[in-house]
Amino acid sequence: GAAAIPIGSPAGVWIIVQQILIGVAMGFSMRMLFTAVQAAGEYIGLQMGLSFASFFDPSSGGSTVVVSRLLYMLAILIFLSVDGHLLLIAALAHSFDVVPIAPAPLSGGGWLVLVRSAGAIFVSGLMLALPLVTALLILNIAMAILNRASPQFSVFAVGFPLTLLAGIAMLYLLIPHLGSFLDPRIAGALASVEQVIRALRP
């Protein structure tokens, strides 16, 4: 059994590495939900003209658009409010039943499931940002037409403040619906964690 294997032995070290890999796979699977929200913030910030309004984010290790950071913090608060952290801990405890502590190698199918589900980052992020991006795109097209009809109209003087105000107004309308958007996706992320664990079973 696993209890008879010394921790310092090669088999013991291998088991520790396996447990770390299982935890990383679970964490990465859950992290994709929040990455999708950050991607939506990047799309929105780019359309609002806030791509320059970025700061260093220690959690991601790079520059992050302020809108992306706002949506990310709201997503974490929603995740905590629906007891997502407790459900994730329950999934972690359940993983020891699904994948027992043993020196048997993990199945490669789990990593394949993880890679395939990564595509949901772009789909979910775009779905969240689509209403605001579409509205701002229409506004930019309208200003382009106005600039062609009236060349003395300064797009840079009027367009940027107008786009920014429209973006803030759209964010005001979007944020109240963030919870209803994330609820099924949090459930889907937890189901994905379970699916990854089962696929890793030797």
C-alpha positions as CSV (number, residue, x, y, z in Angstrom):
1,G,0.0,0.0,0.0
2,A,0.9,3.7,-0.2
3,A,1.5,3.8,3.6
4,A,4.4,1.2,3.3
5,I,6.3,3.4,0.8
6,P,9.0,5.6,2.4
7,I,8.6,9.3,1.5
8,G,12.3,9.6,0.7
9,S,12.4,6.6,-1.7
10,P,12.1,7.1,-5.5
11,A,8.5,5.6,-5.4
12,G,7.6,8.1,-2.6
13,V,9.0,11.1,-4.5
14,W,7.1,9.9,-7.6
15,I,3.8,9.7,-5.7
16,I,4.4,13.3,-4.3
17,V,5.0,14.6,-7.9
18,Q,1.9,12.8,-9.1
19,Q,-0.2,14.5,-6.3
20,I,1.2,17.9,-7.2
21,L,0.3,17.3,-10.9
22,I,-3.2,16.3,-10.0
23,G,-3.6,19.5,-7.9
24,V,-2.1,21.6,-10.7
25,A,-4.5,20.0,-13.2
26,M,-7.5,20.8,-11.0
27,G,-6.4,24.3,-10.3
28,F,-5.7,25.0,-14.0
29,S,-9.1,23.7,-14.9
30,M,-10.8,26.0,-12.5
31,R,-8.5,28.9,-13.4
32,M,-9.8,28.9,-17.0
33,L,-13.1,30.3,-15.8
34,F,-11.4,33.4,-14.4
35,T,-9.1,33.7,-17.4
36,A,-12.2,33.8,-19.6
37,V,-13.4,36.8,-17.6
38,Q,-10.0,38.5,-17.9
39,A,-10.1,37.9,-21.7
40,A,-13.5,39.6,-21.8
41,G,-12.0,42.6,-19.9
42,E,-9.2,42.8,-22.4
43,Y,-11.6,42.9,-25.4
44,I,-13.7,45.5,-23.7
45,G,-10.8,47.7,-22.6
46,L,-9.4,47.5,-26.2
47,Q,-12.7,48.7,-27.7
48,M,-13.1,51.5,-25.0
49,G,-9.6,52.8,-25.8
50,L,-8.3,51.8,-22.4
51,S,-5.6,49.5,-23.7
52,F,-3.0,52.1,-22.4
53,A,-4.7,52.1,-18.9
54,S,-2.9,49.1,-17.6
55,F,-0.8,48.2,-14.6
56,F,1.4,45.4,-13.4
57,D,-0.7,42.5,-12.0
58,P,1.4,40.2,-9.7
59,S,-1.1,37.4,-10.0
60,S,-0.7,37.1,-13.8
61,G,2.9,38.3,-13.9
62,G,2.3,41.0,-16.5
63,S,0.4,44.1,-17.4
64,T,-3.4,43.9,-17.1
65,V,-6.1,46.3,-18.5
66,V,-8.0,47.9,-15.6
67,V,-11.4,46.7,-17.0
68,S,-10.0,43.2,-17.0
69,R,-8.9,43.5,-13.4
70,L,-12.4,44.9,-12.4
71,L,-14.3,42.0,-13.9
72,Y,-11.8,39.5,-12.5
73,M,-12.3,40.8,-8.9
74,L,-16.1,40.7,-9.4
75,A,-15.9,37.1,-10.7
76,I,-13.9,36.1,-7.6
77,L,-16.5,37.7,-5.4
78,I,-19.3,35.9,-7.2
79,F,-17.4,32.6,-7.0
80,L,-17.1,33.0,-3.2
81,S,-20.7,34.1,-2.8
82,V,-22.0,30.8,-4.4
83,D,-19.6,28.7,-2.2
84,G,-17.5,27.8,-5.2
85,H,-14.4,27.5,-2.9
86,L,-16.2,25.0,-0.7
87,L,-17.3,22.9,-3.7
88,L,-13.7,23.0,-5.0
89,I,-12.4,21.7,-1.7
90,A,-15.0,19.0,-1.8
91,A,-13.8,18.1,-5.3
92,L,-10.2,18.0,-4.0
93,A,-11.2,15.6,-1.2
94,H,-13.2,13.4,-3.7
95,S,-10.1,13.3,-6.0
96,F,-8.4,11.0,-3.4
97,D,-11.2,8.5,-3.9
98,V,-11.2,8.7,-7.7
99,V,-7.4,8.7,-8.1
100,P,-6.0,6.7,-5.1
101,I,-2.5,7.5,-3.8
102,A,-0.5,4.9,-5.6
103,P,2.7,4.7,-7.7
104,A,0.7,3.8,-10.8
105,P,1.3,6.4,-13.6
106,L,-1.5,8.9,-14.4
107,S,-3.5,8.5,-17.5
108,G,-2.6,10.9,-20.4
109,G,-6.3,11.3,-21.1
110,G,-6.6,13.9,-18.3
111,W,-4.2,16.3,-20.0
112,L,-6.0,15.9,-23.3
113,V,-9.3,16.9,-21.6
114,L,-7.5,19.9,-20.1
115,V,-6.1,21.1,-23.4
116,R,-9.5,20.7,-25.2
117,S,-11.4,22.6,-22.5
118,A,-8.9,25.5,-22.8
119,G,-10.7,26.7,-26.0
120,A,-13.6,27.7,-23.7
121,I,-11.5,30.6,-22.5
122,F,-11.9,32.5,-25.8
123,V,-15.5,31.4,-26.4
124,S,-16.8,32.5,-22.9
125,G,-14.7,35.7,-22.9
126,L,-16.1,36.7,-26.3
127,M,-19.6,35.9,-25.2
128,L,-19.3,38.1,-22.2
129,A,-17.8,41.0,-24.1
130,L,-19.9,40.7,-27.2
131,P,-22.7,43.1,-26.4
132,L,-20.4,45.8,-25.3
133,V,-17.9,45.3,-28.2
134,T,-20.8,45.3,-30.7
135,A,-22.2,48.5,-29.3
136,L,-18.8,50.3,-29.4
137,L,-18.1,49.0,-32.9
138,I,-21.4,50.5,-34.1
139,L,-20.5,53.8,-32.4
140,N,-17.1,53.8,-34.1
141,I,-18.7,53.1,-37.5
142,A,-21.1,56.0,-36.9
143,M,-18.2,58.4,-36.0
144,A,-16.3,57.3,-39.1
145,I,-19.3,58.1,-41.3
146,L,-19.7,61.4,-39.5
147,N,-16.1,62.2,-40.1
148,R,-16.4,61.4,-43.8
149,A,-19.6,63.6,-44.1
150,S,-18.0,66.4,-42.1
151,P,-14.2,66.5,-42.5
152,Q,-13.8,69.3,-40.0
153,F,-15.3,67.0,-37.3
154,S,-12.4,65.9,-35.1
155,V,-12.8,62.2,-34.3
156,F,-9.9,62.2,-31.9
157,A,-11.2,65.2,-29.9
158,V,-14.8,63.9,-29.7
159,G,-14.5,60.2,-30.4
160,F,-12.4,59.1,-27.5
161,P,-14.5,60.7,-24.7
162,L,-17.7,59.5,-26.4
163,T,-16.4,56.0,-26.7
164,L,-15.2,56.0,-23.1
165,L,-18.5,57.3,-21.8
166,A,-20.5,54.8,-23.9
167,G,-18.2,52.0,-22.6
168,I,-18.7,53.0,-19.0
169,A,-22.5,53.2,-19.5
170,M,-22.5,49.7,-21.1
171,L,-20.4,48.3,-18.3
172,Y,-23.0,49.7,-15.9
173,L,-25.6,47.7,-17.7
174,L,-23.4,44.6,-18.1
175,I,-22.1,44.1,-14.5
176,P,-25.6,43.4,-12.9
177,H,-25.9,40.4,-15.3
178,L,-22.4,39.1,-14.6
179,G,-23.7,36.7,-11.9
180,S,-26.3,35.1,-14.1
181,F,-23.6,34.7,-16.8
182,L,-21.1,33.1,-14.4
183,D,-23.4,30.8,-12.5
184,P,-23.7,28.1,-15.2
185,R,-20.0,28.5,-16.1
186,I,-18.9,28.0,-12.5
187,A,-20.9,24.8,-12.4
188,G,-19.3,23.9,-15.8
189,A,-15.8,24.6,-14.4
190,L,-16.5,22.4,-11.4
191,A,-17.8,19.6,-13.7
192,S,-14.6,20.1,-15.8
193,V,-12.5,19.6,-12.7
194,E,-14.3,16.3,-12.0
195,Q,-13.9,15.2,-15.6
196,V,-10.2,15.9,-15.5
197,I,-9.8,13.9,-12.3
198,R,-11.6,10.9,-13.7
199,A,-9.6,11.1,-16.9
200,L,-6.4,11.1,-14.9
201,R,-7.3,7.8,-13.2
202,P,-4.8,5.1,-14.2
